[in-house]
Amino acid sequence: MKHSVIAIILISASLMGCVTAAPPVSEAVVVFGGDTFFGRKLKPLIAKGVDLFKDIRAAAKDADICILNLETPISTNNSEPYDKPYVFIADPIAITLLTNSFVNAVSLGNNHMLDYGKQALIDTHRYLDAAGIAYSGAGTNLMQASKPVIFEVNGIKIGYLSFGLNGPGEVLDATPITHGTAPIRLTNILPVMNELRPKVDFLIVSLHDGAEYMDFPMQRVLSNYHAIIDNGADLIIGHHPHVIQGIEKREGGVIFYSMGNLLFDQKNAITLKTMLGSVKITKKLVSGKTVIGAEYSVIPMMRNTELFLPEFAGKKDADAITAHLKKISASLGKWKPEFVLKSGKPYPEYSIVWANKGGSNSIALSGKSKQNE
């Protein structure tokens, strides 16, 4: 993993040549991806030791934290699947793909984590705990399902929560006394966020919702995600539609509506374009106040149609993906993202530059500064 350092920059204080130190700046880099699936046609590939995470590992190695959505329970308890059209489960060997690829946390709040019931969920927790991988989003009761994760990197505290659509109806939502996923309802999400927000510098919320195979978020998603940002989240990582959707900046933070399929055994052409997102979080003390900033970028990827694995996009595909992102983001909010290729990277990474902010991709998270304590 990347080791962040505190940078101290000297600036000229006067024409007489006096020099004073600028406030020290701490940094933490979080890379994140979408639906990650270890079942069906991927099982024999994983059993053979095929390196399905080669490029994910390369990107995660350059970050401090890597977060993915785990779309399959991990268990050998596969005798009684839930009665629905598609049910997924992964063998325990799949956990090595995560541990070998610098993955720190996964979201469990999705519509497949309960496919094989309570015991498979408990097994998933057990395997993740043993591997040292944090998780949020599903549990044996609502409190456990909604439990946050808190990371601390270079003095920056980063909170992480996961909530997910499930079905049919709400029968697989966790309750105070039954297992399930953390419900993607504002009445559940906002109280949990409000309790966590004062404890962290930066708050990430992972949400599994939306219409599948659509370029644009549905109205329910727009309304809920706006409310979550407006009530204190800094970053929303969206998934479930199986295709990438647009990116929106609001006053309080940024929404990636859908990251697309990161690792999945679908060959449908519209599902092959995918990406990793990245945010560099900065923290510095200015006039006695802690100021948190965030700079965003995307890493375009294409899923290989033979082995289904995600690979760094070539220049032509990377430009096509960012052009598509620009198009489908244009109607989202009042800030229009542009994508600028970074130099010096062994893979394509594009900074997100918000057009009406004077060309700066640095976001000061207004209203979220804290007095020095």
Helices and strands as residue ranges (DSSP letters): E 10-12, E 19-21, E 25-36, H 42-47, H 54-61, E 65-70, G 92-94, H 95-99, E 105-107, H 117-131, E 134-136, E 138-139, H 142-145, E 149-153, E 156-164, E 180-181, H 186-196, G 197-199, E 202-208, H 219-230, E 235-239, E 247-249, E 254-256, E 261-263, G 269-271, E 273-286, E 289-303, E 310-312, H 315-329, E 337-341, E 350-354, E 362-364, E 370-371
